[in-house]
Amino acid sequence: MRFNKFIWELYRNSEQGQQQIKEWSLFADFPDDNFANDIDEDSIDILKETSLKKYINKSKLNWYKIYRDLFKSKKFSIDNARENFKKWISEGILLDGFEIVNKDDYREWTTNIDFYSSILYSLFPEYFFPYKFECEFFKFQRICEEFDIPLPTVPNKKKWEDRALYYIDLCDAIFEFRKVYGFKPYEFCAFLYDFATKFIEDQEDIELPNPSKVWFIGGNKIDFEFLDRATQNSISHWQCNLDAKRGDIAVMYCLSPRSYIHSIWRVVRDGFADPFFYYYNAAYVSNPIKLDVQITLNDLKSNPVWAINPLVKSNLQGLNGYPIKYTEYLELLSMLKSKGQNIDYLPTIKPTSKFEADDLSDERDVEIHLIEPLLELLNYKTTDWIRQMPIKMGRGERIYPDYCFGANTKRGEESAKMIIESKYEIKTQKDLQDAYFQAKSYALRLQSEKFVIAAKEGIWIFQLKNNNFKFEDSISYNWLDIENPDILHKLKQMIGKK
């Protein structure tokens, strides 16, 4: 939805809204204890001899106040915000002659943006905002998407300087949004962390879809206590693969000194890129099932199916987010069962047998018995598409694409993220070319990013590249292919519901 000023005013004038706005307007006063660290007795005596003594309170050192006082003395202007911010990073942070943050330490600023942004907002609220979406960048993106706050492209994983400066990009976007709608800084914080957050949470699906893929994830010594104490309701973000989808299976392997598979989890949040998360790629996992037996690295190396796996050959180096094939997971279940594990309650992938291409008599049969069952497997609901959407194309001519996704139906501004054009059968190359040119014209008219041709022989996927679609770049599968869980997962990546 676009920002609705009437609905916002109702919230802003409510008791809840007024309370939130008040708290954010007093933000500079209340985060102190959140960033106070314990210090040992010997250190207290030493610190009391320095200018830090005013920051010690009952054996705690208040880093928030220390940094806040340091930044108070720095020059800042909105017009030169990027230059100011970059200069602070390049110079590092000095305290009593000690460099407490190294020069050009982009990783420090990136991964601790919660801390730095809180301080900067408390001092310069007209431009900075407190970033409180620790490993929840997907939530921030969703809010911006819902309320038409344009976000710049997320920097690449290895571009640490760009990732640190991305916070300034976000500040610019928020600053422009605030100017358009007349938000005061603390009103925007109430909007972001209460009003908008509740709005998107109300739209979340609760039930997990069936798994379509299995992934390795790994924990080290610092994770062992959490893993051992985890219950069915435990949830945590984890370094994973961007292609992980809700419902997928995650096999938790404990690294050295344990070196064994510990538990089986479910992915409860699609994989996402988070520029402020150290490992960048993440997914949320929950619903753990702890195993009664151990499958060790040596067990995997001794198994004929797993022994040829490249990850096993490399001693599970870089296992977080590594894809496990359907056949490999079945073999893993077999190994567990042979060691005495009850596998009846472990999650598994069930190959689909929904596609019956026999006894179809027309195009509508293809839609009912093939296309729509596939869309269900790709996590679409009937409300996610429009059938036979009328579009004017040329003088008086109307066209009706069979399925339009992410559609805008406003007359004269029609668009769709993706279309599917159905055919009864495609027997020859000429049949496919004719269908291609027809669907391509619809896709270009609707500014689509991709289009699909579906017939009883299979599906053909075309993706926009360099502002055009090319016939020779199609990706195709027959319906028997799609029953393979690994192929179905690829389809979810290409044309599944985002």
LUMTIGU-593326 format. One record per residue (C-alpha): chain; residue number from 0; y, x, z. Coordinates in pm, 1 decimal, m for minus. Each point is the difference from the previous one (the first is absolute). Example, Ala and Ser with C-alpha at 12.3 -4.5 7.8 and 13.67 -1.06 7.14 Angstrom:
BEGIN
{site 'A' 0 {m450.0 1230.0 780.0}}
{site 'A' 1 {344.0 137.0 m66.0}}
# end
This chain:
BEGIN
{site 'A' 0 {0.0 0.0 0.0}}
{site 'A' 1 {358.9 104.8 m48.2}}
{site 'A' 2 {219.3 32.1 306.9}}
{site 'A' 3 {98.0 m350.5 111.9}}
{site 'A' 4 {324.9 4.0 192.4}}
{site 'A' 5 {m49.2 m350.6 143.1}}
{site 'A' 6 {m341.7 86.7 150.4}}
{site 'A' 7 {135.7 328.4 130.1}}
{site 'A' 8 {292.1 m176.5 172.0}}
{site 'A' 9 {m241.6 m234.7 173.8}}
{site 'A' 10 {m189.5 300.8 134.6}}
{site 'A' 11 {312.6 198.6 83.2}}
{site 'A' 12 {139.0 m283.0 212.6}}
{site 'A' 13 {m330.7 m72.0 174.2}}
{site 'A' 14 {m79.9 128.3 349.1}}
{site 'A' 15 {m257.3 240.3 m144.5}}
{site 'A' 16 {242.0 130.5 m262.0}}
{site 'A' 17 {280.9 49.9 248.9}}
{site 'A' 18 {m232.1 189.3 234.7}}
{site 'A' 19 {m120.2 230.6 m277.7}}
{site 'A' 20 {353.7 67.9 m123.0}}
{site 'A' 21 {114.2 79.6 353.5}}
{site 'A' 22 {m285.4 244.1 57.0}}
{site 'A' 23 {65.9 186.0 m323.4}}
{site 'A' 24 {374.0 14.9 73.8}}
{site 'A' 25 {m86.9 177.2 329.1}}
{site 'A' 26 {m256.0 227.3 m168.4}}
{site 'A' 27 {185.0 322.8 88.1}}
{site 'A' 28 {m57.0 m69.9 367.6}}
{site 'A' 29 {m367.7 m89.0 24.1}}
{site 'A' 30 {m222.1 245.5 m194.1}}
{site 'A' 31 {59.1 292.5 240.4}}
{site 'A' 32 {m330.9 m19.9 185.9}}
{site 'A' 33 {m193.2 m43.6 m324.9}}
{site 'A' 34 {64.8 362.5 m88.1}}
{site 'A' 35 {m19.4 163.8 345.5}}
{site 'A' 36 {m272.6 262.8 38.0}}
{site 'A' 37 {m167.9 123.6 316.8}}
{site 'A' 38 {72.7 361.3 94.7}}
{site 'A' 39 {m183.1 219.8 249.7}}
{site 'A' 40 {161.0 110.4 326.7}}
{site 'A' 41 {44.1 363.0 m106.0}}
{site 'A' 42 {188.2 m107.5 m311.6}}
{site 'A' 43 {230.2 m226.9 201.7}}
{site 'A' 44 {138.7 299.6 195.3}}
{site 'A' 45 {61.8 193.7 m320.3}}
{site 'A' 46 {161.0 m293.8 m181.9}}
{site 'A' 47 {232.8 m71.3 290.9}}
{site 'A' 48 {162.6 339.1 m67.6}}
{site 'A' 49 {93.8 m111.8 m352.7}}
{site 'A' 50 {221.4 m273.1 m138.8}}
{site 'A' 51 {m313.0 m216.5 m14.1}}
{site 'A' 52 {15.6 m75.4 372.6}}
{site 'A' 53 {198.2 m321.3 m61.1}}
{site 'A' 54 {m288.5 m132.3 m211.4}}
{site 'A' 55 {m267.6 39.7 271.5}}
{site 'A' 56 {m88.7 m315.4 189.4}}
{site 'A' 57 {m295.4 m2.0 242.8}}
{site 'A' 58 {m197.6 271.9 m179.0}}
{site 'A' 59 {67.5 m152.4 m343.1}}
{site 'A' 60 {209.7 156.2 m273.2}}
{site 'A' 61 {190.2 m260.7 m199.9}}
{site 'A' 62 {m13.4 121.5 m355.7}}
{site 'A' 63 {172.9 m311.7 m127.5}}
{site 'A' 64 {317.0 83.0 190.4}}
{site 'A' 65 {m22.6 365.3 m98.6}}
{site 'A' 66 {m17.6 m77.0 m369.4}}
{site 'A' 67 {257.4 m276.4 26.1}}
{site 'A' 68 {254.6 236.0 151.5}}
{site 'A' 69 {m78.0 260.0 m265.5}}
{site 'A' 70 {56.5 m247.0 m283.0}}
{site 'A' 71 {317.1 m132.4 161.2}}
{site 'A' 72 {168.2 327.9 m86.6}}
{site 'A' 73 {m106.0 m10.5 m365.5}}
{site 'A' 74 {226.0 m125.9 m275.1}}
{site 'A' 75 {m111.1 m306.3 m189.0}}
{site 'A' 76 {144.0 m225.8 m267.3}}
{site 'A' 77 {m164.6 m279.9 m196.7}}
{site 'A' 78 {133.9 138.4 m327.5}}
{site 'A' 79 {m177.1 330.5 63.6}}
{site 'A' 80 {m304.2 m132.3 185.4}}
{site 'A' 81 {m260.3 177.8 m214.0}}
{site 'A' 82 {185.0 331.0 15.4}}
{site 'A' 83 {45.6 m31.2 377.3}}
{site 'A' 84 {m365.6 m84.7 57.9}}
{site 'A' 85 {m123.6 278.1 m226.1}}
{site 'A' 86 {228.1 248.3 175.2}}
{site 'A' 87 {m136.7 m97.2 342.6}}
{site 'A' 88 {m351.6 64.3 m126.2}}
{site 'A' 89 {85.4 329.2 m169.1}}
{site 'A' 90 {185.4 134.3 305.5}}
{site 'A' 91 {m267.8 m98.7 249.8}}
{site 'A' 92 {86.2 m105.7 355.3}}
{site 'A' 93 {122.6 256.7 251.6}}
{site 'A' 94 {5.1 m48.2 376.7}}
{site 'A' 95 {129.2 270.8 232.9}}
{site 'A' 96 {m54.5 248.0 m280.1}}
{site 'A' 97 {m359.5 m107.4 m55.6}}
{site 'A' 98 {m111.8 m154.1 m327.3}}
{site 'A' 99 {m181.2 m310.6 123.6}}
{site 'A' 100 {m38.4 m126.0 m358.1}}
{site 'A' 101 {m44.4 266.0 m265.5}}
{site 'A' 102 {220.5 26.9 m304.1}}
{site 'A' 103 {m120.2 m200.3 m302.1}}
{site 'A' 104 {m278.8 m156.3 206.3}}
{site 'A' 105 {m46.1 m304.1 m223.0}}
{site 'A' 106 {m336.8 m89.7 152.0}}
{site 'A' 107 {154.6 m28.7 346.2}}
{site 'A' 108 {269.7 m238.3 m120.7}}
{site 'A' 109 {m245.0 m201.0 m210.6}}
{site 'A' 110 {m270.6 m60.9 257.6}}
{site 'A' 111 {243.0 m58.9 289.8}}
{site 'A' 112 {242.9 m226.4 m180.0}}
{site 'A' 113 {m48.4 m266.7 270.4}}
{site 'A' 114 {160.8 236.8 252.6}}
{site 'A' 115 {279.0 135.4 m222.1}}
{site 'A' 116 {92.4 m335.6 m152.5}}
{site 'A' 117 {29.4 m158.5 346.3}}
{site 'A' 118 {249.6 263.5 105.8}}
{site 'A' 119 {198.0 m15.2 m322.8}}
{site 'A' 120 {19.7 m380.3 16.6}}
{site 'A' 121 {126.5 13.3 360.0}}
{site 'A' 122 {280.4 234.2 m109.8}}
{site 'A' 123 {82.3 m113.1 m354.8}}
{site 'A' 124 {m129.8 m358.5 m27.4}}
{site 'A' 125 {222.1 m93.1 m292.7}}
{site 'A' 126 {m225.9 204.7 m228.9}}
{site 'A' 127 {m327.4 101.7 168.0}}
{site 'A' 128 {m268.5 m242.1 110.9}}
{site 'A' 129 {m288.7 62.6 243.6}}
{site 'A' 130 {m325.5 36.9 m193.3}}
{site 'A' 131 {m274.9 m148.4 221.2}}
{site 'A' 132 {m281.1 m49.6 m250.8}}
{site 'A' 133 {m219.0 288.7 112.3}}
{site 'A' 134 {m288.4 7.8 m248.8}}
{site 'A' 135 {95.3 m351.8 m106.6}}
{site 'A' 136 {205.8 78.8 m306.8}}
{site 'A' 137 {m190.2 m275.6 m182.9}}
{site 'A' 138 {163.5 m250.4 236.7}}
{site 'A' 139 {346.8 137.2 m70.7}}
{site 'A' 140 {m71.5 m15.5 m374.7}}
{site 'A' 141 {m119.9 m358.1 30.7}}
{site 'A' 142 {318.2 m106.5 179.6}}
{site 'A' 143 {216.8 167.9 m262.4}}
{site 'A' 144 {m199.5 m164.0 m277.5}}
{site 'A' 145 {24.8 m345.2 159.2}}
{site 'A' 146 {376.0 22.2 53.4}}
{site 'A' 147 {92.8 185.0 m320.2}}
{site 'A' 148 {102.5 329.3 158.5}}
{site 'A' 149 {m54.9 251.5 m282.2}}
{site 'A' 150 {m184.9 311.9 113.0}}
{site 'A' 151 {m7.1 333.1 m182.3}}
{site 'A' 152 {m334.6 143.8 m108.1}}
{site 'A' 153 {m202.4 154.5 282.5}}
{site 'A' 154 {m3.0 382.7 m34.5}}
{site 'A' 155 {m322.0 183.6 m80.4}}
{site 'A' 156 {m220.9 119.8 282.4}}
{site 'A' 157 {74.2 372.2 m34.6}}
{site 'A' 158 {378.7 m41.4 m39.9}}
{site 'A' 159 {91.5 47.7 365.8}}
{site 'A' 160 {372.0 38.8 m61.3}}
{site 'A' 161 {9.1 m322.1 m202.1}}
{site 'A' 162 {m202.0 m176.4 270.0}}
{site 'A' 163 {249.4 108.2 268.6}}
{site 'A' 164 {297.5 m107.2 m210.5}}
{site 'A' 165 {m168.1 m330.4 m84.0}}
{site 'A' 166 {133.5 m132.1 329.6}}
{site 'A' 167 {349.9 36.8 m143.8}}
{site 'A' 168 {m112.3 m190.5 m309.8}}
{site 'A' 169 {m109.3 m282.4 228.6}}
{site 'A' 170 {328.3 11.3 190.8}}
{site 'A' 171 {187.5 m33.1 m330.9}}
{site 'A' 172 {m208.0 m303.5 m99.3}}
{site 'A' 173 {46.7 m166.0 339.5}}
{site 'A' 174 {373.2 79.0 3.7}}
{site 'A' 175 {47.0 m175.1 m336.5}}
{site 'A' 176 {m203.4 m300.7 114.9}}
{site 'A' 177 {207.4 m28.2 316.2}}
{site 'A' 178 {324.1 13.1 m198.4}}
{site 'A' 179 {m112.0 m280.5 m232.1}}
{site 'A' 180 {m95.1 m237.3 283.8}}
{site 'A' 181 {248.4 111.5 263.9}}
{site 'A' 182 {m252.3 122.7 256.1}}
{site 'A' 183 {123.7 190.6 301.2}}
{site 'A' 184 {m229.2 296.7 84.0}}
{site 'A' 185 {m163.7 m161.4 302.4}}
{site 'A' 186 {m38.1 m333.1 m184.7}}
{site 'A' 187 {m189.6 176.9 m273.6}}
{site 'A' 188 {m235.1 157.5 257.4}}
{site 'A' 189 {m73.8 m346.0 139.9}}
{site 'A' 190 {m59.1 m120.1 m355.4}}
{site 'A' 191 {m230.8 292.0 m82.8}}
{site 'A' 192 {m208.5 21.2 316.3}}
{site 'A' 193 {m20.8 m364.3 102.9}}
{site 'A' 194 {104.5 m253.2 m264.0}}
{site 'A' 195 {m145.8 169.6 m310.9}}
{site 'A' 196 {m301.8 151.2 176.8}}
{site 'A' 197 {m111.7 m339.3 130.5}}
{site 'A' 198 {50.6 m151.3 m343.8}}
{site 'A' 199 {m243.0 237.7 m172.3}}
{site 'A' 200 {m251.1 m9.3 288.2}}
{site 'A' 201 {m21.3 m378.6 m33.5}}
{site 'A' 202 {m127.2 51.0 m355.6}}
{site 'A' 203 {m282.8 238.0 87.8}}
{site 'A' 204 {m356.5 m103.3 m77.3}}
{site 'A' 205 {m227.6 18.4 305.6}}
{site 'A' 206 {m347.0 m8.5 m154.5}}
{site 'A' 207 {m119.9 321.5 m163.1}}
{site 'A' 208 {m124.1 m20.1 m359.0}}
{site 'A' 209 {m345.2 129.7 m85.8}}
{site 'A' 210 {m13.3 381.1 m28.9}}
{site 'A' 211 {21.7 147.5 m347.5}}
{site 'A' 212 {m5.9 374.3 76.0}}
{site 'A' 213 {m108.9 249.9 265.9}}
{site 'A' 214 {208.9 298.8 114.5}}
{site 'A' 215 {m45.4 299.6 224.6}}
{site 'A' 216 {253.5 53.1 277.0}}
{site 'A' 217 {m14.4 269.2 265.0}}
{site 'A' 218 {103.8 66.8 357.0}}
{site 'A' 219 {43.6 327.7 184.3}}
{site 'A' 220 {2.8 95.1 368.6}}
{site 'A' 221 {322.2 m182.8 80.2}}
{site 'A' 222 {m147.2 m321.9 m144.0}}
{site 'A' 223 {m334.4 6.0 182.1}}
{site 'A' 224 {119.3 m178.5 315.6}}
{site 'A' 225 {154.8 m282.3 m204.8}}
{site 'A' 226 {m312.3 m32.7 m214.1}}
{site 'A' 227 {m235.4 m6.4 298.2}}
{site 'A' 228 {206.2 m264.2 180.0}}
{site 'A' 229 {69.7 m213.5 m308.1}}
{site 'A' 230 {m89.8 m367.4 22.5}}
{site 'A' 231 {m34.2 m268.1 m265.0}}
{site 'A' 232 {374.5 m69.2 27.3}}
{site 'A' 233 {110.5 363.8 m21.5}}
{site 'A' 234 {226.1 71.2 m294.8}}
{site 'A' 235 {163.3 319.8 m120.2}}
{site 'A' 236 {155.2 153.3 m305.4}}
{site 'A' 237 {m207.9 277.2 m152.0}}
{site 'A' 238 {35.8 251.4 m276.5}}
{site 'A' 239 {m173.8 m166.3 m291.3}}
{site 'A' 240 {10.0 m69.8 m373.9}}
{site 'A' 241 {283.7 m190.3 m164.3}}
{site 'A' 242 {m262.5 m205.2 m184.2}}
{site 'A' 243 {m158.9 m132.3 320.7}}
{site 'A' 244 {16.3 m380.3 17.3}}
{site 'A' 245 {m17.7 m252.9 281.1}}
{site 'A' 246 {m361.7 m69.0 78.2}}
{site 'A' 247 {m127.5 336.9 m120.1}}
{site 'A' 248 {m243.0 201.2 213.8}}
{site 'A' 249 {103.7 325.6 168.6}}
{site 'A' 250 {m266.5 245.5 120.4}}
{site 'A' 251 {137.3 197.8 294.2}}
{site 'A' 252 {m123.4 359.4 14.6}}
{site 'A' 253 {75.1 208.5 309.4}}
{site 'A' 254 {86.7 355.1 m96.1}}
{site 'A' 255 {m110.6 315.4 182.8}}
{site 'A' 256 {m127.5 45.2 265.2}}
{site 'A' 257 {m169.9 m340.7 m36.6}}
{site 'A' 258 {m63.3 4.6 m375.7}}
{site 'A' 259 {m158.8 m341.0 m33.9}}
{site 'A' 260 {75.7 m354.6 m116.9}}
{site 'A' 261 {133.0 m185.5 301.6}}
{site 'A' 262 {72.3 m360.5 m105.6}}
{site 'A' 263 {61.5 m244.3 m282.5}}
{site 'A' 264 {345.2 m163.1 m26.7}}
{site 'A' 265 {173.7 m252.4 m224.8}}
{site 'A' 266 {327.3 53.6 m183.5}}
{site 'A' 267 {241.9 m269.4 119.0}}
{site 'A' 268 {307.7 115.9 m191.2}}
{site 'A' 269 {12.7 121.3 m359.5}}
{site 'A' 270 {51.1 372.6 m46.6}}
{site 'A' 271 {366.9 92.6 m23.1}}
{site 'A' 272 {225.7 301.0 m42.4}}
{site 'A' 273 {224.3 69.1 299.1}}
{site 'A' 274 {261.6 271.9 m60.7}}
{site 'A' 275 {50.4 43.7 376.7}}
{site 'A' 276 {m369.8 29.9 88.7}}
{site 'A' 277 {m109.7 364.3 2.9}}
{site 'A' 278 {m312.6 m61.6 m208.6}}
{site 'A' 279 {186.6 m242.2 m230.5}}
{site 'A' 280 {m301.3 m215.1 m102.5}}
{site 'A' 281 {m109.6 m253.3 259.8}}
{site 'A' 282 {m185.9 m324.0 63.9}}
{site 'A' 283 {m59.7 m205.5 312.3}}
{site 'A' 284 {m357.9 m27.6 127.6}}
{site 'A' 285 {m156.7 m223.3 264.4}}
{site 'A' 286 {m321.6 m186.2 94.6}}
{site 'A' 287 {m198.3 317.1 81.1}}
{site 'A' 288 {m376.5 m4.9 40.1}}
{site 'A' 289 {m121.1 306.5 188.9}}
{site 'A' 290 {m331.7 139.5 m117.0}}
{site 'A' 291 {m295.8 44.5 232.2}}
{site 'A' 292 {m131.2 297.3 m197.5}}
{site 'A' 293 {163.5 302.2 m159.4}}
{site 'A' 294 {13.9 97.8 m364.9}}
{site 'A' 295 {105.8 365.0 m6.7}}
{site 'A' 296 {132.8 214.5 m280.4}}
{site 'A' 297 {m341.0 167.6 m18.1}}
{site 'A' 298 {m162.3 m341.8 m38.6}}
{site 'A' 299 {224.7 m70.1 m298.0}}
{site 'A' 300 {m75.3 339.7 m152.4}}
{site 'A' 301 {m372.4 m65.0 33.9}}
{site 'A' 302 {14.7 m339.1 m168.9}}
{site 'A' 303 {m67.8 3.8 m379.3}}
{site 'A' 304 {275.2 m256.1 m72.2}}
{site 'A' 305 {266.6 152.4 223.9}}
{site 'A' 306 {m87.1 366.6 m67.2}}
{site 'A' 307 {158.4 m16.9 m347.2}}
{site 'A' 308 {320.7 m161.5 125.4}}
{site 'A' 309 {294.0 243.2 m57.9}}
{site 'A' 310 {146.7 m78.0 342.5}}
{site 'A' 311 {m325.9 84.4 177.2}}
{site 'A' 312 {m29.7 319.3 m204.1}}
{site 'A' 313 {345.0 100.8 128.1}}
{site 'A' 314 {m100.1 m71.6 364.0}}
{site 'A' 315 {212.2 m318.3 12.1}}
{site 'A' 316 {326.3 185.8 m52.2}}
{site 'A' 317 {273.8 m254.7 m75.9}}
{site 'A' 318 {m213.9 m299.3 87.6}}
{site 'A' 319 {280.1 m238.8 102.2}}
{site 'A' 320 {16.2 m268.2 m266.1}}
{site 'A' 321 {m288.6 137.5 m205.0}}
{site 'A' 322 {m174.1 m281.6 m194.8}}
{site 'A' 323 {m368.0 m68.8 69.7}}
{site 'A' 324 {m200.3 m145.9 m288.3}}
{site 'A' 325 {m188.1 m324.9 46.0}}
{site 'A' 326 {m337.4 175.8 m43.0}}
{site 'A' 327 {100.5 267.5 253.1}}
{site 'A' 328 {90.5 m260.0 260.2}}
{site 'A' 329 {m331.9 m178.0 m51.8}}
{site 'A' 330 {m172.7 334.8 55.0}}
{site 'A' 331 {204.7 57.2 315.7}}
{site 'A' 332 {m113.8 m337.5 135.2}}
{site 'A' 333 {m356.7 95.9 m82.4}}
{site 'A' 334 {39.0 329.2 188.6}}
{site 'A' 335 {138.6 m183.5 303.2}}
{site 'A' 336 {m286.3 m249.1 m5.3}}
{site 'A' 337 {m259.2 278.6 m17.7}}
{site 'A' 338 {150.9 147.9 319.0}}
{site 'A' 339 {m28.1 m330.2 184.4}}
{site 'A' 340 {345.3 m150.0 m59.7}}
{site 'A' 341 {12.1 m378.0 m35.5}}
{site 'A' 342 {192.5 m38.2 m327.4}}
{site 'A' 343 {m8.4 m380.7 m13.6}}
{site 'A' 344 {348.4 m28.7 148.3}}
{site 'A' 345 {156.8 290.7 m191.6}}
{site 'A' 346 {239.7 m100.1 m278.5}}
{site 'A' 347 {m121.0 41.8 m356.2}}
{site 'A' 348 {106.0 m73.7 m353.9}}
{site 'A' 349 {m172.6 m283.8 m177.0}}
{site 'A' 350 {m12.0 33.8 m379.2}}
{site 'A' 351 {135.2 m313.4 m160.3}}
{site 'A' 352 {m212.9 m222.8 m216.5}}
{site 'A' 353 {273.8 m251.5 m72.0}}
{site 'A' 354 {26.9 62.1 m370.5}}
{site 'A' 355 {m214.6 m221.6 m216.8}}
{site 'A' 356 {94.2 60.1 m362.9}}
{site 'A' 357 {m281.3 m213.3 m144.3}}
{site 'A' 358 {38.8 m364.1 m104.3}}
{site 'A' 359 {377.3 24.0 m40.1}}
{site 'A' 360 {132.9 m225.6 m272.0}}
{site 'A' 361 {374.5 57.6 m15.0}}
{site 'A' 362 {301.1 192.4 130.5}}
{site 'A' 363 {40.0 m220.8 306.0}}
{site 'A' 364 {m359.6 78.0 100.1}}
{site 'A' 365 {89.5 369.0 m12.0}}
{site 'A' 366 {291.8 m66.8 234.1}}
{site 'A' 367 {m195.6 m211.6 247.5}}
{site 'A' 368 {m323.6 201.0 10.9}}
{site 'A' 369 {123.8 355.9 m58.2}}
{site 'A' 370 {374.5 56.6 37.1}}
{site 'A' 371 {68.4 m207.3 310.9}}
{site 'A' 372 {m305.4 128.6 194.3}}
{site 'A' 373 {122.3 352.5 m82.8}}
{site 'A' 374 {349.9 m83.0 124.3}}
{site 'A' 375 {m150.0 m119.8 327.0}}
{site 'A' 376 {m180.4 333.9 38.8}}
{site 'A' 377 {330.5 175.3 m69.6}}
{site 'A' 378 {142.7 m186.5 303.3}}
{site 'A' 379 {220.0 m241.0 m195.3}}
{site 'A' 380 {51.8 m359.3 107.6}}
{site 'A' 381 {64.4 m286.2 m240.5}}
{site 'A' 382 {364.2 5.1 112.6}}
{site 'A' 383 {38.0 358.2 m129.0}}
{site 'A' 384 {m4.7 m94.3 m368.1}}
{site 'A' 385 {140.2 m256.4 m241.2}}
{site 'A' 386 {m220.4 m134.3 m276.7}}
{site 'A' 387 {147.4 m79.1 m338.2}}
{site 'A' 388 {356.3 88.3 98.1}}
{site 'A' 389 {233.3 m126.3 m277.7}}
{site 'A' 390 {229.5 264.4 m146.8}}
{site 'A' 391 {247.9 m29.8 m283.3}}
{site 'A' 392 {m53.8 271.4 m259.8}}
{site 'A' 393 {218.8 m10.0 m306.2}}
{site 'A' 394 {166.1 m303.4 m154.3}}
{site 'A' 395 {m159.1 m305.3 157.9}}
{site 'A' 396 {m337.6 172.7 40.3}}
{site 'A' 397 {m187.7 m35.3 329.0}}
{site 'A' 398 {m287.8 213.6 120.9}}
{site 'A' 399 {m237.0 m54.6 290.1}}
{site 'A' 400 {m157.9 316.8 148.3}}
{site 'A' 401 {m322.5 m96.5 173.8}}
{site 'A' 402 {67.2 169.1 335.7}}
{site 'A' 403 {329.3 142.5 127.6}}
{site 'A' 404 {24.2 198.0 325.3}}
{site 'A' 405 {317.9 76.2 193.8}}
{site 'A' 406 {176.5 m245.9 m225.4}}
{site 'A' 407 {366.7 m91.3 m18.7}}
{site 'A' 408 {24.5 m341.2 m167.4}}
{site 'A' 409 {378.9 m28.1 m21.3}}
{site 'A' 410 {86.5 m115.6 m348.8}}
{site 'A' 411 {119.7 282.5 m218.0}}
{site 'A' 412 {m98.3 260.5 261.9}}
{site 'A' 413 {m377.4 m45.8 m4.4}}
{site 'A' 414 {m200.4 303.6 106.2}}
{site 'A' 415 {m342.4 89.7 139.4}}
{site 'A' 416 {m144.7 314.6 153.9}}
{site 'A' 417 {m332.1 m53.1 m178.3}}
{site 'A' 418 {m156.4 m248.2 m240.8}}
{site 'A' 419 {m359.9 m82.0 m89.9}}
{site 'A' 420 {m77.4 m143.9 m340.4}}
{site 'A' 421 {m339.7 m167.1 m26.3}}
{site 'A' 422 {m217.4 m28.0 m309.9}}
{site 'A' 423 {m337.2 m162.6 m46.0}}
{site 'A' 424 {m158.3 302.1 m166.7}}
{site 'A' 425 {97.8 331.3 m153.3}}
{site 'A' 426 {m276.3 107.1 m235.9}}
{site 'A' 427 {178.0 251.9 m219.9}}
{site 'A' 428 {270.8 264.5 14.0}}
{site 'A' 429 {220.6 m230.5 m206.5}}
{site 'A' 430 {m43.3 m276.9 259.4}}
{site 'A' 431 {114.3 242.8 268.1}}
{site 'A' 432 {298.4 120.8 m204.5}}
{site 'A' 433 {114.4 m356.7 m67.3}}
{site 'A' 434 {m22.0 m83.1 369.6}}
{site 'A' 435 {179.5 326.7 84.4}}
{site 'A' 436 {300.5 m71.2 m223.4}}
{site 'A' 437 {29.4 m353.4 133.8}}
{site 'A' 438 {m18.9 100.9 366.8}}
{site 'A' 439 {225.8 300.7 m57.7}}
{site 'A' 440 {276.2 m221.9 m140.7}}
{site 'A' 441 {m21.7 m219.6 310.2}}
{site 'A' 442 {1.8 300.7 233.2}}
{site 'A' 443 {304.5 158.0 m164.6}}
{site 'A' 444 {183.7 m332.4 4.9}}
{site 'A' 445 {m73.9 m35.5 372.4}}
{site 'A' 446 {71.2 367.3 80.6}}
{site 'A' 447 {m351.8 31.9 142.2}}
{site 'A' 448 {m137.7 325.3 136.3}}
{site 'A' 449 {m353.1 m75.4 m123.8}}
{site 'A' 450 {m204.8 m259.7 m179.3}}
{site 'A' 451 {m368.1 m88.7 m13.1}}
{site 'A' 452 {m212.3 m153.8 m271.8}}
{site 'A' 453 {m311.3 m175.7 128.2}}
{site 'A' 454 {m290.0 m149.5 m195.6}}
{site 'A' 455 {m368.0 m61.6 63.0}}
{site 'A' 456 {m70.1 358.5 m118.2}}
{site 'A' 457 {220.0 156.6 272.1}}
{site 'A' 458 {360.0 96.2 79.1}}
{site 'A' 459 {250.0 242.3 m154.4}}
{site 'A' 460 {292.7 132.5 204.7}}
{site 'A' 461 {324.1 130.4 m155.4}}
{site 'A' 462 {268.6 170.1 209.1}}
{site 'A' 463 {363.4 61.9 m91.7}}
{site 'A' 464 {74.5 364.8 m74.2}}
{site 'A' 465 {331.2 127.7 m134.2}}
{site 'A' 466 {118.7 m360.6 m44.5}}
{site 'A' 467 {m290.2 m92.2 m226.5}}
{site 'A' 468 {m366.4 m97.2 m5.8}}
{site 'A' 469 {m247.8 192.4 m214.1}}
{site 'A' 470 {m317.9 m151.1 m137.3}}
{site 'A' 471 {m195.1 323.2 33.4}}
{site 'A' 472 {88.0 34.6 370.5}}
{site 'A' 473 {m191.9 m305.5 113.4}}
{site 'A' 474 {m251.7 12.3 285.7}}
{site 'A' 475 {m292.5 m236.9 m43.3}}
{site 'A' 476 {m298.6 m125.0 199.4}}
{site 'A' 477 {m270.0 m253.8 m71.5}}
{site 'A' 478 {m86.6 m258.1 265.4}}
{site 'A' 479 {m315.6 185.5 103.9}}
{site 'A' 480 {214.5 310.6 63.4}}
{site 'A' 481 {226.2 m198.0 229.9}}
{site 'A' 482 {m292.1 m93.8 223.6}}
{site 'A' 483 {m16.2 369.3 101.0}}
{site 'A' 484 {204.9 35.8 324.3}}
{site 'A' 485 {153.7 331.3 m111.0}}
{site 'A' 486 {121.7 m153.6 m327.9}}
{site 'A' 487 {131.5 m307.0 181.8}}
{site 'A' 488 {196.6 228.6 230.5}}
{site 'A' 489 {158.4 171.1 m303.0}}
{site 'A' 490 {105.1 m340.3 m125.7}}
{site 'A' 491 {160.2 m75.9 336.1}}
{site 'A' 492 {205.4 315.9 m39.0}}
{site 'A' 493 {105.8 m85.0 m355.5}}
{site 'A' 494 {51.8 m376.4 2.1}}
{site 'A' 495 {m76.7 m120.5 353.5}}
{site 'A' 496 {245.0 m180.3 222.7}}
{site 'A' 497 {246.8 242.2 156.6}}
# end
